Amino acid sequence: MPKSLQKTLSKNKTSKGFTITELLIGIAIIGILTSVAAPSLSEYMVQSRVDNEVSELQRLILSARNTAINTSKNVTICPLSGTTCGTNWQNELSVFTNNDTSLANNKSYDSDNEELIKIKGQASSGDSLTFSQNIIIFSATGRLVSGGNSNFSYCPKGKSDLSRSIDISLSGRVYASSDTDNDGKDENRNGTDVTCS
């Protein structure tokens, strides 16, 4: 093999790759960037989870109201415990039609005569979902039959500043909370901060 070709090949062999110093500097830079970005990423993931839960809950309520209007039957939303409405709103929530219009019968689900419309899975582990009433019942007009104005509050574990809520008016309209005073926390329609206590 000619000497000029050997020199060219030996130059190419030595100029490839990283030195250990360059590799350590690169790892240090990646470590610093990760430590700066990790807290923001964690908060973003919690905010996304809360937004998804609130959106799903809002769709569940709207679905129940629309079903009541379309079927001309009362429609109930509650956490079922067997066939009876319970009070632990963090559990799975069920939407079902009612064949009888009496309020007493609207608090239980009869699988033989009533239709189960939709089910929302339970709240994420450690998060809190509270509701100001015991049950939601929409009439055929889309108005609330049970109670008056009511409020859902969803609070993620350890991040109370990211809490959100949904207000349901007596007319059956649904309103999601928003940060109206730009303090980084959502407020209910009455202007108070969202809490789950």
C-alpha positions in Angstrom: 0.0 0.0 0.0 1.4 3.4 -0.9 2.6 5.6 2.0 0.3 8.6 1.0 -2.8 6.3 1.3 -1.6 5.0 4.7 -1.2 8.6 6.0 -4.7 9.5 4.8 -6.2 6.4 6.5 -4.4 7.0 9.8 -5.5 10.7 9.8 -9.2 9.6 9.4 -8.9 7.0 12.2 -7.7 9.5 14.8 -10.2 12.3 14.0 -13.4 10.3 14.8 -15.3 10.2 18.1 -15.4 12.2 21.3 -12.8 12.6 24.0 -13.7 11.7 27.6 -13.6 15.4 28.5 -16.1 16.3 25.7 -18.4 13.5 26.8 -18.4 14.6 30.4 -19.1 18.2 29.5 -22.0 17.0 27.3 -23.5 14.9 30.1 -23.2 17.8 32.6 -25.0 20.2 30.2 -27.8 17.6 29.7 -28.1 17.1 33.5 -28.4 20.9 34.1 -31.0 21.3 31.5 -33.0 18.3 32.9 -32.9 19.7 36.4 -34.2 23.1 35.2 -37.0 21.6 33.0 -38.2 18.8 35.3 -40.3 20.9 37.8 -42.1 22.7 34.9 -42.8 19.4 33.2 -44.2 17.9 36.4 -46.6 20.9 36.8 -47.6 20.7 33.2 -48.5 17.0 33.5 -50.6 17.7 36.6 -52.4 20.6 34.9 -53.1 18.4 31.9 -54.5 15.7 34.1 -56.8 18.2 35.9 -57.9 19.7 32.6 -58.7 16.3 31.2 -60.8 15.3 34.3 -62.7 18.5 34.2 -63.4 18.2 30.5 -64.6 14.6 30.9 -66.8 15.6 33.7 -68.3 18.5 31.7 -69.0 16.2 28.8 -70.7 13.7 31.2 -73.0 16.4 32.5 -73.8 17.8 29.1 -74.5 14.2 27.9 -76.9 13.7 30.8 -78.7 17.0 30.1 -79.0 16.3 26.4 -80.3 12.8 27.0 -83.0 14.2 29.4 -84.1 16.7 26.7 -84.1 14.1 23.9 -85.8 11.3 25.7 -88.3 13.4 27.8 -87.2 11.5 30.8 -85.5 12.4 34.0 -81.7 11.6 33.9 -79.6 11.0 37.0 -75.9 11.4 37.6 -74.4 9.9 40.7 -71.8 7.5 42.0 -73.6 4.2 42.1 -73.1 1.9 45.1 -74.7 -1.3 43.8 -78.0 0.0 42.4 -78.4 3.0 44.7 -76.8 6.4 44.5 -74.0 6.9 46.9 -72.2 10.1 48.0 -68.5 9.4 47.2 -68.0 11.4 44.0 -64.4 10.3 43.6 -65.8 6.8 42.6 -67.0 5.9 39.1 -69.9 8.2 38.1 -73.0 6.8 36.2 -75.6 8.5 34.1 -78.9 6.7 33.7 -82.5 7.4 32.6 -85.4 7.2 35.0 -88.7 5.6 34.0 -90.4 7.0 37.0 -90.5 10.8 37.6 -90.7 10.6 41.4 -87.5 11.8 43.0 -87.3 8.8 45.4 -87.1 6.4 42.5 -84.6 8.6 40.6 -81.9 7.8 43.2 -81.7 4.1 42.3 -80.9 2.3 39.0 -83.1 -0.5 37.8 -81.1 -2.3 35.1 -84.2 -4.1 33.8 -86.2 -0.9 33.1 -83.7 1.9 32.9 -80.9 2.7 30.5 -77.3 3.2 31.6 -76.1 6.0 29.3 -72.5 6.7 30.2 -69.9 5.9 32.9 -67.0 8.1 34.0 -64.1 6.4 35.6 -63.0 7.3 39.2 -60.8 10.3 39.9 -57.0 9.8 39.7 -55.5 8.3 42.9 -54.8 10.9 45.5 -56.8 13.6 43.8 -60.1 14.9 45.3 -63.4 15.4 43.5 -66.2 16.9 45.6 -69.8 17.9 44.8 -72.0 20.3 46.8 -75.1 18.2 46.4 -76.0 14.5 46.9 -77.3 13.8 43.3 -77.8 15.4 39.9 -81.2 14.9 38.2 -82.1 16.6 35.0 -85.7 16.9 33.9 -87.0 16.6 30.4 -86.7 20.4 30.0 -82.9 20.2 30.8 -83.4 22.0 34.2 -82.1 20.6 37.5 -84.7 18.7 39.5 -82.5 18.1 42.5 -81.3 20.9 44.7 -80.3 24.3 43.3 -77.1 25.7 41.8 -74.4 23.2 42.5 -70.6 22.9 42.2 -68.0 20.2 41.4 -64.4 20.9 42.6 -61.4 18.9 41.4 -58.2 19.2 43.4 -55.0 17.4 42.4 -52.9 15.9 45.3 -50.2 18.3 46.5 -51.0 21.0 43.9 -54.0 23.0 45.3 -53.2 26.0 43.1 -54.1 23.9 40.0 -57.6 23.1 41.3 -60.6 23.6 38.9 -64.3 23.5 39.2 -67.6 23.2 37.3 -70.7 25.1 38.3 -74.2 23.8 37.3 -76.9 26.4 37.4 -80.6 25.6 38.1 -81.3 26.0 34.4 -78.9 23.1 33.7 -76.1 25.1 32.1 -72.6 24.1 32.9 -69.7 26.6 33.5 -66.0 25.6 33.9 -63.9 27.7 36.3 -61.2 30.1 35.0 -58.5 32.4 36.4 -60.5 35.7 36.3 -58.1 37.7 38.4 -54.8 36.5 36.9 -53.4 35.2 40.2 -52.6 31.7 38.8 -55.6 30.1 40.5 -59.0 29.3 39.1 -62.1 31.0 40.6 -65.7 29.8 40.7 -68.4 31.9 39.1 -68.9 33.8 42.4 -65.2 34.9 42.4 -63.9 32.6 45.2 -60.9 30.4 44.7 -61.6 26.8 43.9 -61.1 24.5 47.0 -62.0 20.9 47.8 -62.6 21.4 51.6 
